Every structure is written in C-alpha cells, then in structure tokens.
Amino acid sequence: MINRRAAVSVVLLAVLASTPTGAEIIEQVLVNVNGDILTKTEFEQRQIAVLRTRPELGNVTPESPELRKAIAEVTPQLILEAVDELLLIQRGRELGLALGDEQFNTIIENIKKSNNLEDDAQFQAALKQEGMTMADLRRSLERQMLASEAQRRDVVDKISVTEAEAQAYYETHKQEFTTPSEVTLREIFIEVPVSDRGVNVAEDDAARAEAEAIRKRLLADEPFARLAAEVSDAPSKANGGLIGPISREELAAALQTMLDRMKVGELTDVMRTPRGYQILKLESRTETKIRTFDEARSDISNKVGESKMTGERLKYLERLRAQATITWRNDELKKAYEQALATRQKALAG
C-alpha cells in the first residue's frame, strides 16, 4: 500500500517533470555557483520536500491548478535558498571544515535513538523508505554542517550586544518581560430554565432565591467546593467549581473592577448572567510583575542578538554572492531567483 507521503511525491514528480525547465536530460544543470552545480533532480527534491508538508495538496492530481500554483509560489524562495546553501558550503570548505567519521557516527546514533530504531537493519530500512543511501545521508549532513558552522564562525560568533542596545530594547518591549495579574476563582451557577416563550418569572425568582440561600450557606463556612459539586449547574462542578488561573486582562471590565475590590477568600453577591445566577469566590490572585532589566538581561541579549543576526546573515550572504560567479542554465529559474533576491534586498534596505 502506498502511503500518503509517497503518493504526494509521485504526483509532484509528475507535475515537475512536465514543467518546462529546458532540455530534457537526466541530470540537467540548473545553475553553476563557483563550479558547484544544482541539478534539476536535486531541486525537484527540494520542491517535493516543501510541498508534501501541505495537507491541502494530499489529494491533488498532476493536472490540478492548485498544485501548479503551489509550485510557482514556493520556487522563488527555494531557488534563492539553494544558491545560498551552495555559497555557505563553499565557505565552509574554505574554512577547512569537514564531517569526521566520529562526528558522523555520533549523529547516526542520535538519529537512531530519536526515531526508536533499534538496529542497523531498521535504520537502513528507514533510509530506503526515504529513498536515501548512507552515502546520501552523509553528504546531506555534511552540507548542513558546513553551512551552519560557516555562519556560526563568520556571523554568530561576531555578534555582540551593547549595554545601550539592551537597555533600549528593554524600555520599548517591557511587555515581553511582564507577567500579568492572574486570578483563580470558584463558581456556583444556578441555571434559569428557558422555554419557547422565554423566561418564566416564577422560575427566575426561584433560581435567585436558591442562589441567595447557597450564598448564606457559604457565608456560614460550608465548603465551596463541596457545595459546587452538589448544586452547581456549571461544568466546573466536576472540579469543585474551580476556574483558572485566568489573566485579569481576559475578564470583563466590570468583573475586573469587582475582583480588584475583593480580598482572597471573599464572595461576590449573587449576580445575574444571561443564563442564570452566579456566585464567585476569589480563590487566589497574583499581582502584575515586571522583571527588572538585570533579571531579564540574558533574554534581552538573546532577543537583540537574534534580531541583529538576521540582518547580519543577509548582509553576509550578499557579500558571498558579490564575490561569486553564478552561471544560469535555466531562464525561468533565473527569473524566480531574481524575484526572491529583489524581495530580500528590499527588506534589507528597509
């Protein structure tokens, strides 16, 4: 039986094979970057990997306009990323990086553990299911390592966050370091029956009287949780009427004001709601807390660093690209690449 992922891949391959990308040869070269090439087969695998994650494409046919539209949407960014990857891999080689046997074997063991693959036979079967050999996997892992390590050495390790930058971020993003006030409540709810004719006054009065009587019992120190379990019509009765914790900001303004005036352990009056009568108890309250700059310093540095790294990484890629010789063998993909590159450069300039 063909699984869903395999079925989607077959359909995508059929569409991609019919998409005009130049002369029909088995390993057509799409682009040459400083002597390293990207082939049609390699790029199709990238397209398939992205498109098969889209649930809406699970039952498409090769003729489906939705599928062709999806391919057109993902292709510009994918071809830009593919060229980026070649530039980064080449930089990794310039730095003398390589994936050693010991490092590779450690990665393989981690893959086995995380996927519950108990022996080499299961691992090989899993590779086969993905259409990969061990050599394919090693090549893929080494490419990832070269690209990642090149960026770490050339970009990440050179990023620093000044005290002024950290302070400025803290002052303008203080809400990120604020824990809002929360309340935990208990409720007892007495429902008022509603018919086609609306609410019967006598039944409404009876429900209110019942709620008032329950409140008196609570004031006489009967356990709220026990009474809620016995008499409440709310689903929360199964948990002794417990609701929350709830952020104070999520409550209606009138209820916020009421609770602000109460002490922990106090009860509200009997309140009319659209469906009946309710009594609330303020079980607990936490006050709004804003972390100080010193308390938040580590998180601030990470956030500012990540923000700076995004921009620095794009500048870094632009420098690598400016020094590269990129020769296109497919005009359509060149246009898609230039489209995505223009979008990125516009964002970088802004």
C-alpha positions, -999 to 999 in steps of 0.1 A, spaced: 0 0 0 14 34 -10 15 58 20 2 94 17 37 110 15 48 86 -13 16 93 -32 20 130 -29 56 127 -41 46 107 -71 21 133 -81 45 161 -76 72 144 -96 47 140 -125 39 177 -124 75 188 -121 86 166 -149 60 183 -171 71 218 -161 93 234 -187 128 238 -174 148 234 -206 162 204 -224 150 171 -211 182 154 -199 185 132 -168 209 154 -148 202 188 -162 222 215 -146 201 245 -135 228 268 -121 266 267 -116 279 286 -85 317 289 -84 319 255 -101 294 237 -78 261 228 -96 225 224 -87 207 198 -108 171 195 -118 167 163 -98 182 179 -66 159 210 -70 128 188 -76 136 170 -43 136 204 -25 102 213 -41 87 179 -31 100 182 5 82 215 9 50 208 -10 43 174 6 41 192 40 9 210 28 -22 190 38 -43 207 12 -23 190 -15 -29 155 -3 -54 145 -29 -44 166 -59 -38 153 -94 -9 163 -117 -33 185 -137 -45 203 -106 -42 241 -109 -38 243 -71 -7 222 -73 9 242 -101 1 274 -83 18 260 -51 49 251 -71 51 286 -86 47 301 -51 75 281 -34 100 280 -62 115 316 -60 124 313 -23 136 277 -27 160 285 -56 173 315 -36 179 293 -6 196 266 -28 221 292 -41 226 305 -5 234 270 6 260 264 -21 277 297 -11 277 287 25 290 252 18 318 266 -3 327 290 26 328 261 50 352 243 28 374 274 26 375 273 64 388 238 62 357 222 77 347 186 72 324 160 88 347 134 105 338 98 109 334 100 147 311 130 144 291 113 117 287 81 138 275 101 168 249 118 146 237 84 133 234 71 168 213 101 179 191 97 148 185 60 157 176 69 193 153 97 185 134 76 159 134 44 181 154 25 155 169 -4 175 195 -17 150 212 -11 117 187 -31 97 158 -8 109 179 22 102 187 10 66 151 3 60 141 38 72 167 52 48 154 31 19 119 43 26 131 79 22 149 70 -10 183 76 5 216 56 9 241 60 37 263 80 13 234 103 5 227 109 42 264 116 50 265 141 21 234 158 33 246 160 69 280 173 59 264 200 37 242 211 67 272 211 90 294 232 66 267 258 60 258 260 97 294 262 110 304 287 84 276 310 96 285 304 132 321 314 127 316 343 103 284 358 117 271 344 150 304 345 169 310 381 159 277 395 171 277 414 203 250 433 222 260 466 238 245 478 271 228 507 253 211 483 228 199 460 256 185 490 276 168 504 246 152 470 238 140 466 274 124 500 275 105 495 242 95 459 248 87 459 285 55 440 279 76 410 270 90 409 305 57 415 322 37 387 339 1 399 341 -20 396 371 -40 363 373 -69 352 394 -83 318 403 -120 317 410 -146 292 421 -181 294 408 -216 281 416 -241 286 389 -279 282 391 -294 279 357 -328 296 349 -349 274 326 -358 290 292 -388 279 271 -400 290 237 -419 318 255 -387 330 272 -380 330 310 -408 322 334 -408 349 362 -416 324 389 -388 301 378 -364 331 377 -374 341 412 -369 306 424 -334 303 409 -324 336 425 -338 325 459 -318 292 456 -286 312 448 -292 335 478 -297 305 501 -265 289 488 -246 321 494 -258 321 530 -245 286 534 -212 296 521 -210 326 545 -217 300 572 -185 283 562 -198 254 542 -171 243 518 -174 260 485 -160 230 465 -185 206 481 -215 229 475 -204 235 439 -202 197 433 -237 193 448 -257 221 434 -240 240 406 -252 237 370 -219 247 355 -194 222 340 -169 234 366 -188 215 393 -168 184 384 -137 203 397 -154 219 428 -163 250 408 -126 258 401 -119 283 372 -84 294 362 -59 307 367 -72 334 343 -53 365 332 -70 395 347 -70 412 313 -92 385 299 -121 393 322 -148 418 315 -140 453 328 -169 453 353 -157 420 367 -121 432 369 -133 462 390 -153 440 413 -125 415 419 -100 443 425 -121 454 455 -122 419 470 -98 401 493 -88 365 486 -114 342 501 -143 367 497 -176 360 478 -194 381 452 -230 389 456 -254 368 436 -250 380 401 -275 377 372 -259 363 340 -276 357 306 -284 321 316 -290 323 354 -274 333 387 -238 330 397 -217 333 428 -179 337 426 -152 332 452 -118 348 448 -96 318 454 -62 334 447 -46 364 430 -12 371 416 -1 407 411 14 420 379 51 415 379 77 432 357 111 416 355 139 441 362 165 448 335 190 427 354 166 398 358 158 399 321 193 406 308 200 371 294 167 370 275 172 406 262 207 397 249 193 367 231 164 386 216 186 415 204 213 391 192 188 371 172 174 403 156 209 415 147 219 381 134 190 380 109 202 413 93 239 403 96 233 369 80 216 386 50 245 410 46 269 381 49 251 362 21 252 394 -1 290 396 4 294 359 -6 271 364 -36 290 395 -47 322 375 -48 307 345 -66 304 336 -102 268 324 -108 260 310 -142 224 301 -150 213 273 -174 176 278 -169 160 312 -177 128 305 -158 146 297 -125 169 326 -130 138 349 -131 124 332 -100 158 337 -82 160 373 -92 124 379 -79 132 364 -45 165 382 -43 149 416 -51 124 410 -23 152 401 2 173 431 -8 143 454 -5 137 441 30 174 445 39 174 481 26 143 489 46 
